[in-house]
Amino acid sequence: MTGLEELGWYAFVVFAQLIGPLVWFLLARDGYESLSPAPRPFLPDDSRIR
């Protein structure tokens, strides 16, 4: 491998670790919001009303 190719691989490894979480944060995290538990429904006889 030439010096330029080796430098390219080093750059790829460094930037892949930065770009991967950024891509997940921007694109994939919306699918995980649907996994959160549903909010507790309001009940008229709820003891928190007092």
The first five atom37 places (N, CA, C, CB, O) and aatype in JSON, in Angstrom:
{
  "aatype": [12, 16, 7, 10, 6, 6, 10, 7, 17, 18, 0, 13, 19, 19, 13, 0, 5, 10, 9, 7, 14, 10, 19, 17, 13, 10, 10, 0, 1, 3, 7, 18, 6, 15, 10, 15, 14, 0, 14, 1, 14, 13, 10, 14, 3, 3, 15, 1, 9, 1],
  "atom_mask": [
    [1, 1, 1, 1, 1],
    [1, 1, 1, 1, 1],
    [1, 1, 1, 0, 1],
    [1, 1, 1, 1, 1],
    [1, 1, 1, 1, 1],
    [1, 1, 1, 1, 1],
    [1, 1, 1, 1, 1],
    [1, 1, 1, 0, 1],
    [1, 1, 1, 1, 1],
    [1, 1, 1, 1, 1],
    [1, 1, 1, 1, 1],
    [1, 1, 1, 1, 1],
    [1, 1, 1, 1, 1],
    [1, 1, 1, 1, 1],
    [1, 1, 1, 1, 1],
    [1, 1, 1, 1, 1],
    [1, 1, 1, 1, 1],
    [1, 1, 1, 1, 1],
    [1, 1, 1, 1, 1],
    [1, 1, 1, 0, 1],
    [1, 1, 1, 1, 1],
    [1, 1, 1, 1, 1],
    [1, 1, 1, 1, 1],
    [1, 1, 1, 1, 1],
    [1, 1, 1, 1, 1],
    [1, 1, 1, 1, 1],
    [1, 1, 1, 1, 1],
    [1, 1, 1, 1, 1],
    [1, 1, 1, 1, 1],
    [1, 1, 1, 1, 1],
    [1, 1, 1, 0, 1],
    [1, 1, 1, 1, 1],
    [1, 1, 1, 1, 1],
    [1, 1, 1, 1, 1],
    [1, 1, 1, 1, 1],
    [1, 1, 1, 1, 1],
    [1, 1, 1, 1, 1],
    [1, 1, 1, 1, 1],
    [1, 1, 1, 1, 1],
    [1, 1, 1, 1, 1],
    [1, 1, 1, 1, 1],
    [1, 1, 1, 1, 1],
    [1, 1, 1, 1, 1],
    [1, 1, 1, 1, 1],
    [1, 1, 1, 1, 1],
    [1, 1, 1, 1, 1],
    [1, 1, 1, 1, 1],
    [1, 1, 1, 1, 1],
    [1, 1, 1, 1, 1],
    [1, 1, 1, 1, 1]
  ],
  "atom_positions": [
    [[0.84, -1.17, 0.0], [0.0, 0.0, 0.0], [0.89, 1.24, 0.0], [-0.96, 0.0, 1.22], [1.93, 1.29, 0.66]],
    [[0.46, 2.21, -0.74], [1.21, 3.46, -0.76], [0.86, 4.28, 0.48], [0.93, 4.27, -2.05], [-0.1, 3.98, 1.19]],
    [[1.64, 5.31, 0.72], [1.39, 6.16, 1.88], [0.05, 6.85, 1.81], [0.0, 0.0, 0.0], [-0.61, 7.04, 2.83]],
    [[-0.37, 7.23, 0.6], [-1.66, 7.89, 0.44], [-2.82, 6.94, 0.71], [-1.77, 8.48, -0.97], [-3.81, 7.33, 1.32]],
    [[-2.71, 5.7, 0.25], [-3.75, 4.71, 0.53], [-3.86, 4.42, 2.02], [-3.47, 3.41, -0.23], [-4.96, 4.32, 2.56]],
    [[-2.71, 4.31, 2.67], [-2.71, 4.05, 4.11], [-3.34, 5.22, 4.86], [-1.27, 3.81, 4.62], [-4.12, 5.02, 5.8]],
    [[-3.01, 6.42, 4.45], [-3.61, 7.6, 5.08], [-5.12, 7.62, 4.86], [-2.98, 8.89, 4.51], [-5.88, 8.01, 5.75]],
    [[-5.55, 7.19, 3.7], [-6.99, 7.11, 3.41], [-7.7, 6.13, 4.32], [0.0, 0.0, 0.0], [-8.81, 6.41, 4.78]],
    [[-7.09, 4.98, 4.59], [-7.69, 4.0, 5.49], [-7.76, 4.53, 6.92], [-6.91, 2.7, 5.44], [-8.75, 4.32, 7.62]],
    [[-6.7, 5.21, 7.35], [-6.73, 5.8, 8.69], [-7.85, 6.83, 8.81], [-5.38, 6.44, 9.03], [-8.57, 6.88, 9.81]],
    [[-7.99, 7.65, 7.78], [-9.05, 8.66, 7.78], [-10.43, 7.98, 7.79], [-8.92, 9.59, 6.56], [-11.33, 8.43, 8.49]],
    [[-10.59, 6.91, 7.02], [-11.85, 6.19, 6.98], [-12.21, 5.64, 8.35], [-11.79, 5.06, 5.96], [-13.36, 5.76, 8.79]],
    [[-11.25, 5.04, 9.04], [-11.51, 4.45, 10.36], [-11.92, 5.53, 11.36], [-10.26, 3.71, 10.87], [-12.85, 5.34, 12.14]],
    [[-11.23, 6.65, 11.33], [-11.55, 7.74, 12.27], [-12.93, 8.32, 11.97], [-10.48, 8.85, 12.22], [-13.74, 8.49, 12.87]],
    [[-13.19, 8.63, 10.71], [-14.47, 9.26, 10.37], [-15.65, 8.31, 10.46], [-14.4, 9.84, 8.98], [-16.76, 8.76, 10.73]],
    [[-15.44, 7.03, 10.26], [-16.53, 6.06, 10.39], [-17.04, 6.03, 11.83], [-16.07, 4.66, 9.95], [-18.24, 5.86, 12.06]],
    [[-16.15, 6.2, 12.78], [-16.57, 6.2, 14.18], [-17.3, 7.48, 14.54], [-15.36, 6.01, 15.09], [-18.07, 7.49, 15.51]],
    [[-17.1, 8.53, 13.81], [-17.82, 9.78, 14.06], [-19.13, 9.83, 13.29], [-16.95, 10.96, 13.68], [-20.13, 10.34, 13.79]],
    [[-19.12, 9.31, 12.08], [-20.3, 9.39, 11.22], [-21.37, 8.38, 11.63], [-19.9, 9.16, 9.77], [-22.56, 8.68, 11.51]],
    [[-20.97, 7.21, 12.11], [-21.95, 6.18, 12.49], [-22.95, 6.66, 13.54], [0.0, 0.0, 0.0], [-24.15, 6.57, 13.3]],
    [[-22.51, 7.16, 14.68], [-23.46, 7.67, 15.68], [-24.28, 8.86, 15.17], [-22.72, 8.06, 16.94], [-25.44, 9.02, 15.52]],
    [[-23.66, 9.69, 14.35], [-24.39, 10.84, 13.81], [-25.52, 10.38, 12.89], [-23.42, 11.76, 13.04], [-26.63, 10.92, 12.95]],
    [[-25.26, 9.39, 12.06], [-26.3, 8.86, 11.18], [-27.41, 8.22, 12.02], [-25.7, 7.82, 10.2], [-28.59, 8.41, 11.71]],
    [[-27.07, 7.48, 13.06], [-28.09, 6.87, 13.92], [-28.93, 7.97, 14.58], [-27.44, 5.96, 14.99], [-30.15, 7.87, 14.61]],
    [[-28.28, 9.0, 15.1], [-29.0, 10.05, 15.79], [-29.97, 10.76, 14.85], [-28.03, 11.05, 16.39], [-31.08, 11.12, 15.26]],
    [[-29.57, 10.97, 13.61], [-30.41, 11.71, 12.68], [-31.49, 10.85, 12.02], [-29.56, 12.34, 11.63], [-32.57, 11.35, 11.71]],
    [[-31.21, 9.57, 11.79], [-32.12, 8.76, 10.99], [-32.82, 7.64, 11.75], [-31.38, 8.17, 9.85], [-34.02, 7.45, 11.58]],
    [[-32.11, 6.91, 12.58], [-32.65, 5.67, 13.12], [-33.33, 5.83, 14.47], [-31.57, 4.67, 13.24], [-34.11, 4.96, 14.85]],
    [[-33.09, 6.89, 15.2], [-33.63, 6.98, 16.56], [-35.14, 7.14, 16.59], [-32.99, 8.13, 17.29], [-35.76, 6.86, 17.62]],
    [[-35.77, 7.59, 15.49], [-37.22, 7.75, 15.47], [-37.93, 6.41, 15.65], [-37.65, 8.4, 14.17], [-39.03, 6.38, 16.21]],
    [[-37.35, 5.34, 15.19], [-37.96, 4.03, 15.34], [-37.97, 3.54, 16.77], [0.0, 0.0, 0.0], [-38.78, 2.69, 17.14]],
    [[-37.06, 4.06, 17.6], [-37.0, 3.63, 18.99], [-37.98, 4.36, 19.88], [-35.61, 3.82, 19.51], [-38.25, 3.9, 20.99]],
    [[-38.53, 5.48, 19.43], [-39.5, 6.2, 20.24], [-40.78, 5.4, 20.41], [-39.81, 7.55, 19.61], [-41.46, 5.53, 21.43]],
    [[-41.12, 4.57, 19.45], [-42.34, 3.77, 19.54], [-42.2, 2.65, 20.56], [-42.7, 3.2, 18.18], [-43.2, 2.04, 20.94]],
    [[-40.98, 2.35, 21.01], [-40.78, 1.3, 22.0], [-40.97, 1.78, 23.43], [-39.4, 0.73, 21.84], [-40.97, 0.97, 24.35]],
    [[-41.14, 3.09, 23.64], [-41.31, 3.61, 24.99], [-42.69, 3.21, 25.51], [-41.14, 5.14, 25.02], [-43.63, 3.06, 24.73]],
    [[-42.83, 3.03, 26.84], [-44.11, 2.61, 27.39], [-45.17, 3.69, 27.2], [-43.97, 2.26, 28.88], [-44.86, 4.88, 27.16]],
    [[-46.41, 3.27, 27.09], [-47.52, 4.2, 26.92], [-47.73, 4.98, 28.21], [-48.81, 3.44, 26.51], [-47.51, 4.44, 29.3]],
    [[-48.17, 6.22, 28.11], [-48.42, 7.0, 29.33], [-49.59, 6.41, 30.12], [-48.7, 8.46, 28.99], [-50.5, 5.8, 29.55]],
    [[-49.56, 6.61, 31.42], [-50.62, 6.09, 32.29], [-51.9, 6.87, 32.04], [-50.21, 6.18, 33.79], [-51.88, 8.1, 32.08]],
    [[-53.02, 6.2, 31.8], [-54.27, 6.92, 31.53], [-54.79, 7.6, 32.79], [-55.34, 5.95, 30.96], [-54.55, 7.13, 33.9]],
    [[-55.5, 8.7, 32.62], [-56.11, 9.4, 33.75], [-57.39, 8.68, 34.14], [-56.41, 10.88, 33.39], [-58.23, 8.39, 33.29]],
    [[-57.53, 8.4, 35.41], [-58.72, 7.76, 35.93], [-59.39, 8.7, 36.92], [-58.38, 6.39, 36.6], [-58.7, 9.31, 37.74]],
    [[-60.72, 8.85, 36.88], [-61.39, 9.78, 37.78], [-61.16, 9.47, 39.26], [-62.88, 9.78, 37.5], [-61.15, 10.39, 40.08]],
    [[-60.99, 8.21, 39.63], [-60.8, 7.86, 41.03], [-59.32, 7.78, 41.42], [-61.48, 6.53, 41.32], [-58.97, 7.13, 42.4]],
    [[-58.49, 8.43, 40.68], [-57.06, 8.4, 40.94], [-56.75, 9.14, 42.25], [-56.28, 9.04, 39.76], [-57.27, 10.23, 42.48]],
    [[-55.94, 8.56, 43.09], [-55.64, 9.14, 44.4], [-54.73, 10.37, 44.29], [-54.98, 8.09, 45.31], [-54.57, 11.1, 45.27]],
    [[-54.15, 10.61, 43.13], [-53.27, 11.78, 42.97], [-54.05, 13.08, 42.86], [-52.38, 11.61, 41.74], [-53.47, 14.16, 42.93]],
    [[-55.37, 13.0, 42.69], [-56.19, 14.2, 42.49], [-56.29, 15.01, 43.79], [-57.61, 13.8, 42.0], [-56.36, 16.24, 43.73]],
    [[-56.29, 14.37, 44.92], [-56.51, 15.06, 46.2], [-55.56, 16.15, 46.47], [-56.46, 14.13, 47.31], [-55.65, 16.8, 47.51]]
  ]
}
